[in-house]
Amino acid sequence: MFRCKSVEEIQSTVEKEGVSLPFAQTTKVLTESVQAGSLHLNNRIAIQPMEGCDGTPDGKPDELTLRRYDRFAASGAGLIWEEATAVCEEGRANPRQLWICPENVDAFKAMNERIREISMKENGFAPKIIMQATHSGRYSKPHGKPEPIIAYQNPLFEKDSPIPAENIITDEALDRLTEQLGQAAKLAQQAGFDGVDIKACHRYLDSELLSAYERPGRYGGSFENRTRLLREGVQNAKANITGDFAVTSRLNIYDGFPYPYGFGVSPNGGLNPDLSEPLRLVGILHEELGMDLIDLTIGNPYVNPHVNRPADWQPYDLPEEPLVGVARMLDCIHTIQKAYPKLNIIGSGLTYLRQFAPLMAAGAIEQGYFTIAGFGRMSFAYPQFAKEILAGRELDSRQCCIACGKCTQLMRMGSTAGCVVRDKLYTDLYRSLTAKKEG
């Protein structure tokens, strides 16, 4: 249980665990502007993609979607990385996931204009806005029940309920998906986004392909084949946009599953990170494909959530002190940043530190771990967190995310998602759903 009352207590705890975390004396560095390729960010705070599962059945932003982004807009964060947005109907993770298609462009455009208008009024500037283009793969549930589309069968995930081999996506379908990613980028630009993310994290389809070591054909086996969808998705996106529109990715650099089921893991056994392939991939994205901004993460929120969402409680016995998970996230990202110092990297995994997260984020930037601090769960619980940081105020511990995981539980229940602890709307919703379940 997180009971640390000071940075010193945190440092004492991590020292006993044999790891370290960076801390700064002040959060001033977070207020600095950043030029990330074509994107000028007014500060070093980013809101990570946090899915609300609250779009309309046809994929447009709905009332609760607008409520959430109104709050993010008012926060003062320099970058708003909008949530996972499907590029095709069969790739939606739930029946209310956002979906970019020609019929929905105007709805997204209206939301983006609204975000900029609110931020200009509240903060004096408009944030940059990125759309996360996704195919949910094995987590696809477009009609409310599982309809998995997998890169390969995975006994670690499927256990006694293997997904049929006919659910393995064909090379021809992946060829079409690269074209859909390009079309999604074009539509995102029309909708007023500043950039598009070709999502390759958390074991959704593009991420799963990175570990398709034993898959036959053009999308499996060799490094070149396993990275094909991401590389060609980025290339197709670039071919479909104009001007300074950014093409980026939220990328898993370590899965935390043993070889041959994990990317960024030692092929010699165990779960130790081996970032040789992730380093090679990031180098291609940055140096060959011109990616100036990238958002890095690790783990899988469905199977090993302690890896990418350190918390005091998980749906299984915790295998480690959560601060060790925070340190692992930072160390993996630091390895990539050291190798590519000119690349603007967004760091993840900060929220577990509660009111001390801004000082750790600032320390990580000062010590070269990453360039921009990304906050996910914190934005659900404490939408004004960025405004507090930018004003030089300490975060109120009574408003911070406590890493309880109930926002994720709402998603698992097939509901819309938000902070059960800090937001009465979702407190009431959670109580209603659990009462029905128990009844």
HUGI-V241979 format. One record per residue. N is the residue number from 0. PSI is psi in radians with two decimals (* if undefined). Layout:
n;psi
N;PSI
N;PSI
This chain:
n;psi
0;2.35
1;1.92
2;0.17
3;2.31
4;-0.01
5;2.88
6;-0.65
7;-0.69
8;-0.68
9;-0.83
10;-0.65
11;-0.71
12;-0.82
13;-0.55
14;-0.68
15;-0.47
16;-0.07
17;0.36
18;3.11
19;2.71
20;2.49
21;2.38
22;2.57
23;2.90
24;-0.57
25;2.99
26;0.28
27;-0.67
28;-0.46
29;-0.32
30;-0.15
31;2.57
32;2.79
33;2.40
34;1.79
35;1.51
36;-2.14
37;-0.14
38;2.12
39;2.02
40;2.32
41;-0.28
42;3.11
43;0.49
44;2.24
45;2.46
46;2.10
47;2.79
48;2.03
49;1.88
50;2.33
51;-0.19
52;0.71
53;0.46
54;3.14
55;2.85
56;-0.46
57;0.21
58;0.13
59;2.73
60;2.40
61;-2.98
62;-0.81
63;-0.54
64;-0.84
65;-0.68
66;-0.78
67;-0.81
68;-0.42
69;-0.75
70;-0.75
71;-0.70
72;-0.71
73;-0.29
74;-0.54
75;0.01
76;2.43
77;-0.38
78;2.22
79;1.95
80;1.72
81;2.73
82;2.98
83;2.16
84;2.04
85;2.57
86;-0.08
87;2.70
88;-0.74
89;-0.25
90;0.17
91;2.43
92;-0.26
93;2.85
94;-0.17
95;0.30
96;2.50
97;2.63
98;2.12
99;2.11
100;2.88
101;-0.62
102;-0.32
103;-0.06
104;-0.80
105;-0.62
106;-0.73
107;-0.69
108;-0.73
109;-0.70
110;-0.74
111;-0.68
112;-0.67
113;-0.73
114;-0.83
115;-0.71
116;-0.79
117;-0.78
118;-0.70
119;-0.75
120;-0.74
121;-0.62
122;-0.20
123;0.14
124;2.84
125;2.29
126;2.81
127;2.52
128;2.21
129;2.43
130;2.29
131;1.89
132;2.16
133;2.74
134;2.15
135;-0.20
136;-2.17
137;-0.20
138;0.27
139;2.34
140;1.00
141;-0.39
142;0.31
143;-0.05
144;2.67
145;2.24
146;1.15
147;2.46
148;1.91
149;2.74
150;-0.57
151;2.81
152;2.44
153;1.77
154;-0.41
155;-0.63
156;-0.71
157;-0.42
158;-2.05
159;0.07
160;1.20
161;2.45
162;2.31
163;2.57
164;-0.46
165;-0.21
166;-0.07
167;2.18
168;2.43
169;2.82
170;-0.66
171;-0.67
172;-0.61
173;-0.62
174;-0.77
175;-0.60
176;-0.62
177;-0.64
178;-0.67
179;-0.62
180;-0.69
181;-0.75
182;-0.67
183;-0.68
184;-0.75
185;-0.78
186;-0.65
187;-0.70
188;-0.73
189;-0.55
190;0.04
191;0.20
192;2.81
193;-0.20
194;2.97
195;2.48
196;2.10
197;1.67
198;2.25
199;0.94
200;2.89
201;0.45
202;0.32
203;3.10
204;-0.89
205;-0.63
206;-0.74
207;-0.62
208;-0.47
209;-0.40
210;0.38
211;1.00
212;-0.58
213;0.12
214;2.34
215;2.94
216;-2.92
217;-0.08
218;0.32
219;2.87
220;-1.63
221;2.80
222;-0.77
223;-0.75
224;-0.77
225;-0.45
226;0.07
227;-0.83
228;-0.74
229;-0.85
230;-0.84
231;-0.48
232;-0.75
233;-0.78
234;-0.76
235;-0.65
236;-0.81
237;-0.59
238;-0.29
239;0.05
240;2.94
241;2.84
242;-2.45
243;0.27
244;2.26
245;2.49
246;2.14
247;-2.96
248;2.52
249;2.00
250;2.29
251;2.21
252;-0.07
253;2.17
254;-0.57
255;0.37
256;2.58
257;2.63
258;2.40
259;0.55
260;0.01
261;2.39
262;2.45
263;0.33
264;2.54
265;2.26
266;-0.09
267;0.09
268;2.81
269;-3.00
270;0.23
271;2.40
272;2.41
273;1.75
274;0.32
275;-0.81
276;-0.78
277;-0.69
278;-0.74
279;-0.75
280;-0.80
281;-0.65
282;-0.73
283;-0.81
284;-0.71
285;-0.94
286;-0.53
287;-0.64
288;0.04
289;0.43
290;2.08
291;-0.20
292;2.35
293;2.56
294;2.03
295;2.51
296;3.12
297;2.91
298;-3.07
299;2.06
300;-0.22
301;-0.60
302;-0.72
303;1.08
304;-0.41
305;-0.35
306;-0.74
307;-0.17
308;1.19
309;2.35
310;2.86
311;-0.26
312;2.44
313;2.93
314;0.36
315;2.99
316;2.32
317;2.22
318;-0.13
319;2.85
320;2.22
321;-0.56
322;-0.43
323;-0.67
324;-0.69
325;-0.80
326;-0.68
327;-0.80
328;-0.87
329;-0.72
330;-0.71
331;-0.80
332;-0.68
333;-0.68
334;-0.73
335;-0.74
336;-0.69
337;-0.63
338;-0.51
339;1.29
340;-0.36
341;-0.15
342;2.32
343;1.97
344;2.33
345;2.20
346;2.72
347;3.10
348;0.48
349;-0.45
350;-0.57
351;-0.43
352;0.02
353;-2.22
354;-0.21
355;-0.08
356;-0.73
357;-0.66
358;-0.62
359;-0.71
360;-0.77
361;-0.72
362;-0.69
363;-0.70
364;-0.81
365;-0.58
366;0.18
367;0.39
368;-0.69
369;3.11
370;-0.62
371;2.42
372;2.09
373;2.27
374;2.23
375;-1.45
376;-0.57
377;-0.62
378;-0.52
379;-0.84
380;-0.63
381;1.24
382;-0.44
383;0.24
384;-0.71
385;-0.69
386;-0.70
387;-0.80
388;-0.82
389;-0.42
390;-0.02
391;0.29
392;2.64
393;2.58
394;2.52
395;2.03
396;-0.42
397;-0.15
398;-0.20
399;2.68
400;2.39
401;0.21
402;0.73
403;-0.36
404;0.09
405;-0.45
406;-0.68
407;-0.64
408;-0.68
409;-0.75
410;-0.76
411;-0.47
412;-0.04
413;0.35
414;3.03
415;2.76
416;2.51
417;-3.01
418;1.99
419;-0.51
420;-0.69
421;-0.18
422;1.92
423;-0.61
424;-0.77
425;-0.44
426;-0.85
427;-0.69
428;-0.77
429;-0.77
430;-0.71
431;-0.78
432;-0.74
433;-0.61
434;-0.73
435;-0.70
436;-0.76
437;-0.56
438;*
